[in-house]
Amino acid sequence: MRCVIARFPFELTKSGVLESMKGVKPEAGTGESVTIGRRRYPVKQVGQVITGQDRRDFTAGEVVRAMTRLGFTCHTLSEAAPEPVLSPLQHASAMLGTPLPA
């Protein structure tokens, strides 16, 4: 599939992306992410690996559109890092700076 990322055309295939990401360890990310195989990668990391471009040269949206068109599952920022829900006791402990009870 032909797609344009940072004004450069790329011919991407699902198998090509899978092969490019093989052996790449997912970085810790707080933004949008994409599931490739059994791993969840930040979209900027995927974009850098598959295009060879600097992460500042493209947007996360460009990579998300390309990965979605190839059939990968993309996750938004709200899905990426859900906030833990604290009980009132845990919240009070956190405010006092003591360890949270398990």
C-alpha positions as CSV (number, residue, x, y, z in Angstrom):
1,M,0.0,0.0,0.0
2,R,1.3,3.4,-0.9
3,C,1.2,6.0,1.9
4,V,2.8,9.4,2.4
5,I,4.5,10.1,5.7
6,A,6.2,13.5,6.1
7,R,5.7,14.3,2.4
8,F,7.6,11.1,1.4
9,P,5.8,8.2,-0.3
10,F,6.3,4.7,1.1
11,E,5.2,1.3,-0.1
12,L,4.1,-0.5,3.1
13,T,2.8,-3.9,3.6
14,K,1.5,-5.6,6.8
15,S,4.2,-8.3,6.4
16,G,6.9,-5.7,5.8
17,V,5.9,-3.8,9.0
18,L,5.9,-7.1,11.0
19,E,9.3,-7.9,9.6
20,S,10.7,-4.4,10.4
21,M,9.5,-4.5,13.9
22,K,10.7,-8.0,14.6
23,G,13.2,-7.9,17.5
24,V,12.5,-4.3,18.3
25,K,11.7,-3.7,22.0
26,P,8.8,-1.4,22.7
27,E,9.7,1.8,24.4
28,A,7.7,3.2,27.3
29,G,5.2,5.5,25.8
30,T,2.5,7.8,27.1
31,G,0.8,8.7,23.8
32,E,-0.9,6.9,21.0
33,S,0.2,3.3,20.3
34,V,-0.2,0.5,17.8
35,T,-0.4,-3.2,18.4
36,I,2.0,-5.1,16.2
37,G,2.1,-8.9,16.8
38,R,1.7,-9.3,20.5
39,R,3.4,-6.0,21.4
40,R,2.2,-2.5,21.8
41,Y,4.5,0.2,20.4
42,P,4.4,4.0,20.5
43,V,3.4,5.2,17.0
44,K,6.4,7.5,16.8
45,Q,8.8,4.6,17.4
46,V,7.0,2.5,14.7
47,G,7.2,5.5,12.3
48,Q,10.9,5.9,12.9
49,V,11.6,2.2,12.3
50,I,9.6,1.7,9.2
51,T,10.5,5.0,7.5
52,G,14.0,5.6,8.8
53,Q,13.1,9.3,9.4
54,D,13.6,11.3,12.5
55,R,10.5,11.4,14.8
56,R,10.3,15.2,14.5
57,D,9.7,14.9,10.8
58,F,6.2,13.2,10.9
59,T,3.1,13.3,13.1
60,A,1.6,10.5,15.1
61,G,-1.6,10.9,13.0
62,E,0.2,10.1,9.8
63,V,1.5,6.8,11.2
64,V,-1.8,6.0,12.8
65,R,-3.6,6.4,9.5
66,A,-1.1,4.2,7.7
67,M,-1.1,1.5,10.4
68,T,-5.0,1.5,10.5
69,R,-5.1,1.1,6.7
70,L,-2.8,-1.9,6.9
71,G,-5.1,-3.5,9.5
72,F,-3.2,-2.9,12.7
73,T,-5.0,-1.9,15.9
74,C,-4.2,1.6,17.0
75,H,-4.9,3.0,20.5
76,T,-5.6,6.6,21.5
77,L,-4.0,8.5,24.3
78,S,-6.9,7.7,26.7
79,E,-6.5,3.9,26.0
80,A,-2.8,4.1,26.4
81,A,-2.4,4.7,30.1
82,P,-5.6,4.4,32.2
83,E,-5.5,6.2,35.6
84,P,-5.7,3.9,38.6
85,V,-8.7,4.4,40.8
86,L,-7.7,4.8,44.4
87,S,-9.9,4.1,47.4
88,P,-10.4,6.9,49.9
89,L,-7.9,5.2,52.2
90,Q,-5.3,4.9,49.4
91,H,-5.9,8.5,48.4
92,A,-5.4,9.7,52.0
93,S,-2.2,7.6,52.3
94,A,-0.8,9.1,49.1
95,M,-1.5,12.6,50.2
96,L,0.3,11.9,53.5
97,G,3.3,10.5,51.6
98,T,3.1,7.1,53.2
99,P,3.1,3.8,51.2
100,L,-0.2,2.8,49.6
101,P,-1.8,-0.2,51.3
102,A,-2.2,-3.2,49.0
